[in-house]
Amino acid sequence: MKALITAILLILPALSSLCLAEERPLTPQDALTGFPLCAISSSYGQRCKVFSDKEKAAFTPSQIEEITDIEIDTDTLNITTEDWMYSFSINNTGANQVTLMFIDDAKFVAYFTSTEFDIRWDENQKNWFILGEITEYISGDSEDKGKYIAYPEPIPFCLKEDSTK
């Protein structure tokens, strides 16, 4: 009996560390350097039109022109330019599951959208993927407001390989 208890005590920490290793929270830094801004509908889309498909897939908020301020907190990222405010609010809802609220707000014209993205971590590909979205609010009318729209193909984040591996 004593040997069984000892074995359990030795195995439990190893099992719990394995479980913890599988969870990967999405961070504001991931949103800054990995969120595929040109792959979604946003006010930045007009600028993305001149990019090649490869450039669109790799474009992240860190590359936005004329950034005047970046604020990073525990679960939020705010990017300000002279004319726009982009906000990312992260809610890690479960093991490798996230909802990300993206706010796209013009400072000087009547443009405001709030979209919630459904995001999952794929352990095999070691990357986050956007599976779908709900437009919570958009200036003006929209048929899709409040409806979940699943993407035909998940949209990958642009996470860079960890150079320490």
C-alpha positions as CSV (number, residue, x, y, z in Angstrom):
1,M,0.0,0.0,0.0
2,K,2.8,2.4,0.9
3,A,4.5,1.7,-2.5
4,L,1.2,2.5,-4.3
5,I,0.8,5.8,-2.4
6,T,4.4,6.7,-3.2
7,A,3.9,5.8,-6.9
8,I,0.8,8.0,-7.0
9,L,2.6,10.9,-5.3
10,L,5.4,10.6,-7.8
11,I,3.1,10.4,-10.9
12,L,0.6,13.1,-9.9
13,P,2.9,16.1,-10.3
14,A,4.1,14.8,-13.7
15,L,0.5,14.4,-14.9
16,S,-0.5,17.8,-13.7
17,S,2.5,19.4,-15.4
18,L,1.6,17.6,-18.7
19,C,-1.9,18.9,-18.5
20,L,-0.6,22.5,-17.8
21,A,1.8,22.2,-20.7
22,E,-1.0,21.6,-23.1
23,E,-2.8,24.8,-22.2
24,R,-1.6,27.8,-24.1
25,P,-3.2,31.2,-23.2
26,L,-3.5,33.8,-25.9
27,T,-1.6,37.0,-24.8
28,P,-1.9,40.6,-25.9
29,Q,1.6,40.2,-27.3
30,D,0.3,37.4,-29.5
31,A,-2.4,39.7,-30.7
32,L,0.1,42.5,-31.4
33,T,2.5,40.3,-33.4
34,G,0.3,37.5,-34.6
35,F,-3.3,38.6,-35.2
36,P,-3.9,38.4,-39.0
37,L,-5.4,41.9,-39.4
38,C,-5.6,41.8,-43.3
39,A,-7.4,38.4,-43.2
40,I,-10.5,39.9,-41.4
41,S,-12.9,42.7,-42.2
42,S,-11.7,45.9,-40.7
43,S,-11.1,49.6,-41.5
44,Y,-7.5,48.7,-42.3
45,G,-8.8,46.5,-45.2
46,Q,-8.4,49.3,-47.8
47,R,-4.7,49.4,-47.1
48,C,-4.4,45.6,-47.3
49,K,-5.8,45.5,-50.9
50,V,-2.4,46.4,-52.4
51,F,-0.7,43.6,-50.6
52,S,0.1,40.2,-52.1
53,D,-1.7,37.2,-50.6
54,K,1.5,36.3,-48.7
55,E,1.8,39.9,-47.3
56,K,-1.9,39.9,-46.3
57,A,-1.5,36.6,-44.4
58,A,1.6,37.9,-42.6
59,F,0.3,41.4,-41.7
60,T,-0.2,42.0,-38.0
61,P,-1.2,45.0,-35.8
62,S,2.5,45.6,-35.0
63,Q,2.9,46.7,-38.6
64,I,0.1,49.3,-38.7
65,E,1.5,52.6,-40.0
66,E,1.7,55.7,-37.9
67,I,1.2,54.1,-34.5
68,T,1.3,56.8,-31.8
69,D,0.7,54.6,-28.8
70,I,0.5,50.9,-27.7
71,E,-0.9,49.9,-24.4
72,I,-0.6,46.3,-23.2
73,D,-2.3,45.0,-20.1
74,T,-3.0,41.5,-18.7
75,D,-5.7,40.7,-21.3
76,T,-5.9,43.8,-23.5
77,L,-4.1,45.5,-26.3
78,N,-4.8,49.0,-27.4
79,I,-3.2,50.5,-30.5
80,T,-3.7,54.2,-31.3
81,T,-2.8,56.0,-34.5
82,E,-3.6,59.6,-35.4
83,D,-7.0,58.6,-36.8
84,W,-7.9,55.2,-35.4
85,M,-8.1,53.2,-32.2
86,Y,-7.8,49.4,-32.4
87,S,-8.6,47.4,-29.2
88,F,-8.2,43.7,-28.5
89,S,-9.8,42.2,-25.4
90,I,-8.9,38.6,-24.7
91,N,-11.0,36.1,-22.7
92,N,-9.3,32.7,-22.3
93,T,-12.5,30.7,-22.0
94,G,-11.1,27.3,-21.5
95,A,-8.2,25.0,-22.4
96,N,-6.9,26.5,-25.6
97,Q,-10.1,28.3,-26.4
98,V,-10.4,32.1,-26.6
99,T,-12.9,34.8,-27.5
100,L,-11.2,38.0,-28.7
101,M,-13.2,41.2,-28.8
102,F,-11.8,43.5,-31.6
103,I,-12.9,47.1,-31.6
104,D,-12.2,49.2,-34.6
105,D,-12.9,52.8,-33.8
106,A,-12.4,55.9,-36.0
107,K,-11.5,59.1,-34.0
108,F,-12.9,61.7,-36.4
109,V,-15.6,60.0,-38.6
110,A,-18.6,57.8,-37.8
111,Y,-17.1,54.4,-37.9
112,F,-17.2,51.9,-35.1
113,T,-17.3,48.1,-35.1
114,S,-17.1,45.5,-32.3
115,T,-16.5,42.0,-33.4
116,E,-16.0,38.9,-31.2
117,F,-13.7,36.2,-32.7
118,D,-13.8,32.5,-31.8
119,I,-10.2,31.3,-31.6
120,R,-8.7,27.9,-30.8
121,W,-5.1,26.7,-30.3
122,D,-4.1,23.8,-32.5
123,E,-1.4,21.8,-30.6
124,N,-0.3,19.9,-33.7
125,Q,0.3,23.1,-35.7
126,K,1.4,25.1,-32.6
127,N,-0.7,28.0,-33.7
128,W,-3.9,29.9,-33.0
129,F,-6.7,29.8,-35.5
130,I,-9.8,32.1,-35.9
131,L,-12.8,29.8,-36.5
132,G,-15.5,32.4,-36.8
133,E,-16.9,35.7,-35.7
134,I,-19.9,37.6,-34.3
135,T,-20.3,41.3,-35.2
136,E,-21.6,42.7,-32.0
137,Y,-22.0,46.2,-33.2
138,I,-21.4,48.1,-36.4
139,S,-22.1,51.7,-37.3
140,G,-25.2,51.6,-39.6
141,D,-27.2,48.5,-40.5
142,S,-25.9,45.0,-41.1
143,E,-27.7,41.7,-41.8
144,D,-25.0,39.8,-40.0
145,K,-25.0,41.8,-36.7
146,G,-25.4,39.4,-33.8
147,K,-25.0,36.2,-36.0
148,Y,-22.2,33.7,-35.7
149,I,-20.4,33.3,-39.0
150,A,-18.1,30.3,-39.2
151,Y,-15.2,30.7,-41.6
152,P,-15.0,28.0,-44.4
153,E,-11.3,27.7,-43.6
154,P,-9.8,28.6,-40.2
155,I,-7.6,31.7,-40.4
156,P,-4.1,31.1,-38.8
157,F,-2.3,33.6,-36.6
158,C,1.1,34.8,-37.9
159,L,3.1,33.6,-34.9
160,K,6.8,33.4,-35.5
161,E,8.8,30.3,-34.6
162,D,10.5,30.6,-31.2
163,S,14.2,31.0,-32.0
164,T,15.2,29.3,-28.7
165,K,13.8,25.9,-29.8
